[in-house]
Amino acid sequence: MLKKEYQIIGSFLKEPWKMHSFKEIKNLSGKKSESYVYDTLKMFVKEGVLIEKKAGNVILYSLNASKMKAQTYAGFVAEYSGWKGKHIPYPDIQRIFSGTPLAFYTLLVTGSYAKGAQRKDSDLDMAMICEDSSDPKRVLAELRHGCEMNIPKIHLYVFRRSEFLSMLLDRKANYGKEACKSNIVLAGGQEYYRMLGEAISHGFNG
């Protein structure tokens, strides 16, 4: 995927449940060429990555989050972007989470670091979403020492996939919803957007 194209996809990642107009996408992507944005949107619609819908005189676009190709693209772009922030302590994260007992998981930075609003004394909030067959307590026990001894201290939350999905579908405010609205994806991006696609299909809209 070309750099300019990933920036178009990036316009949908923060709120994948939301529809955007052409003008909004152009502004979010930072692209100056209207023809490029238009052609790229049409290409992604044709490929089934985006959905196109007419609302009055306006054409709206949204991520086709129920489709595997859209989930793959979104996950790739989110992870690619996630490892480019200058304020995230990547060496610490790689050192601690390289020892995880899980073969596969989604890893998110949340809280103040995800918003770019951290202070010198801020903890680094992170969420790990694992398969339902995993034991969150065991995973947390394996990683707790490294997280607590790190500077900044890492405040880690570990959830089974079904638990996180239930939080998204709950009507009440909770950590899962907050994490979904503001996060940096470091691993398991495709599975993260697959889970969001399932939540959106059941009515989740942020």
Secondary structure, DSSP 8 states (H G I E B T S, - for coil): --HHHHHHHHTTTSSTT--EEHHHHHHHHT---HHHHHHHHHHHHHTTSEEEEEETTEEEEEE-TTSHHHHHHHHHHHHHHHTT-SSS-HHHHHHHHTT-S-SSEEEEE-HHHHHT---TT--EEEEEEE-TTS-HHHHHHHHHHHHHHSSS-EEEEEEEHHHHHHHHH-SS--HHHHHHHS-EEEE-HHHHHHHHHHHHHTT---
